[in-house]
Amino acid sequence: MRPFWLVTALLGHLALGACTPSAKPTATQMATVQPGIEAEERGDYGFALFTYRYWASLGVGLAQYRLARLYEQGLGTAQNDAEAARWYRSAS
């Protein structure tokens, strides 16, 4: 007979794994954030910041992550580690 704690740990691990969101962005998130990504690529950080801030406030994880990166690096805004940390936490 297997130890009770081992069975309990395995079942708990499986339950948590089922609730964990995928680390890969969904197609919907990518389509939503794409204008901001394109703006970043052409150096228009102000528009990227605007786009990410809008979608991040609505709970889009990819936008929250990309917004955090802009705050961390000071692109399109003043560098702000506290804001970056806030958005990284929201994205996670």
N, C-alpha and C positions, 0 to 999 in steps of 0.2 A: 504494500500500500504506500502510495506517495505521501510525503509530508503535506499537511494541510497548508502551510505557508507557501509552498512551491506552487500548488494549484491556484491559490488565491492570487499570488503575484502574477502568474501567467494570464489568468482571466482579467485581472486589472490592466495589464499591459495591452491585451487585445482590445479591451473596451476603450482605452485612451487612444490607441492607434486608429480606431474607427472614427473618432471625433476630430482628429488632427486634420486641418485643412492642407491642401496640397501647396507645396512651396512654389510650384510653377503657376504663373498667372494664367487665368482663363482667357479664352478668345475675346470674351466681352470686355474684360479689363484691358486687354491690349488695344482693342478698337477704341475704347473710351479715352485712353491715355495717349494714343498715337499722335494726335496733334501736338501735344507737349513734347513728346520724344523728337518729333521732326523739328520743332522750334529749337530744342537744345542742340540738335545736330547742326543747325545753321547759325547757332550763336545767339539766338533771340531768347535769352534767359528770362526776360521780363514776361514774355507771353507764356513760356513754359511754367514759370512760377504761378502765374494767374491760373492756368489750366489745371496744374496739379493741386493748387490750393482749393479750387472749386470742387474737384472730384474727391480730394482727400477729406474735405468737410462732410461729404456724403458717404464716407466710409469705404471708398475704393482703396484696397490695400496697396496696390501697385502705385497709385498716385501718392499715397502716404509715404511710401518708401522713396519715391523719386523726389518728392518735396523735401524730405529729410536730407537727401544728398545735396540739394541746392543750398539749404541752410548750412549744412556742414562745410561746404566748400565756398560759400559766399558768392554764389553765382546768381545774379539777378536781384540780390538783396545783400544786406550786411551779414557777415558770418555770425551765426547764432547757434552755439552748441546746445543751449537749453532747448531751443525750438527743434533742432535736429533730433535730440534725444526724445523729445515728446512725440515727434512723428514716427521715429523708428519704433518706439513702444507701441504706438497705435497700429503700425503696419504689422507688427509681430502678433 
